[in-house]
Amino acid sequence: MNTTVIEVEPVAIAVWLEKRTVFIELTDGRIFGFPADRFKILSQATDEELKEVKIELNGYALRWENLDEDLTVAGVIAGKFQLPLPRRAA
């Protein structure tokens, strides 16, 4: 029996924010969250500005029009952040 497996990169089908965390629902059923403050422009944005995120490029990118910021879904899933995690108080 010859079985061919076709791998398809998951893309975003929904996006929302909770307490400065951006959540993405992917086509493969996973929900992925990342801190907005790990990106330079997003870290300076207000909560209202962050909520204006849209899915673009058929689910391959996130776009904040008013901030002129674009992130690839693959990049955030891979952990390609611009800023380190903030230090937690001991």
C-alpha positions in Angstrom: 0.0 0.0 0.0 1.4 3.3 -1.1 0.3 6.2 1.1 1.3 9.8 0.3 1.3 12.3 3.1 0.9 15.9 2.1 1.9 18.4 4.8 0.1 21.7 4.7 1.4 24.6 6.8 -1.3 25.6 9.2 -2.7 29.1 8.8 -4.7 31.4 11.0 -8.5 31.3 10.9 -9.2 33.5 13.9 -7.3 36.0 16.0 -8.1 37.8 19.3 -6.5 39.4 22.3 -6.7 38.8 26.0 -4.6 40.9 28.4 -1.9 41.8 25.8 -1.7 38.2 24.7 -2.4 37.6 21.0 -4.2 34.3 20.4 -4.4 32.6 17.0 -6.6 29.7 16.1 -5.0 27.6 13.3 -6.5 25.4 10.6 -5.1 22.3 12.3 -7.1 23.0 15.5 -4.3 24.4 17.6 -4.7 27.7 19.5 -1.4 29.5 19.9 -0.8 32.5 22.1 2.1 35.0 22.3 2.8 38.1 24.3 2.4 41.3 22.2 5.2 42.8 24.2 7.7 40.5 22.5 7.5 42.8 19.4 8.9 46.3 19.3 5.9 48.1 17.8 3.3 46.1 19.6 4.9 46.6 22.9 4.3 50.4 22.5 0.7 50.0 21.4 -2.3 50.6 23.6 -4.7 47.8 24.3 -7.2 49.3 21.9 -4.7 49.5 19.1 -3.7 45.8 19.7 -7.4 44.8 19.4 -7.4 46.1 15.8 -5.5 43.1 14.4 -6.7 41.4 11.2 -5.8 38.2 9.5 -4.2 38.8 6.1 -2.8 36.9 3.1 -5.2 34.0 3.5 -4.2 33.3 7.1 -0.4 33.6 6.7 0.0 37.0 8.3 -1.4 39.3 11.0 -1.8 43.0 10.3 -2.2 46.0 12.5 -3.1 48.7 9.9 -2.9 51.7 12.3 0.4 50.6 13.7 1.8 49.6 10.2 2.9 46.2 11.7 2.8 42.8 10.0 3.8 39.5 11.5 3.9 36.1 9.8 2.0 33.3 11.5 4.9 30.9 10.8 7.3 33.4 12.4 5.4 33.7 15.7 4.7 30.0 15.9 8.5 29.4 15.4 9.2 31.9 18.3 10.9 34.5 16.1 10.4 37.3 18.6 12.1 40.7 18.6 12.3 41.3 22.3 13.2 39.0 25.2 10.8 37.9 27.9 10.4 40.6 30.6 12.0 39.7 33.9 9.6 38.5 36.6 9.8 39.9 40.1 11.3 37.4 42.5 
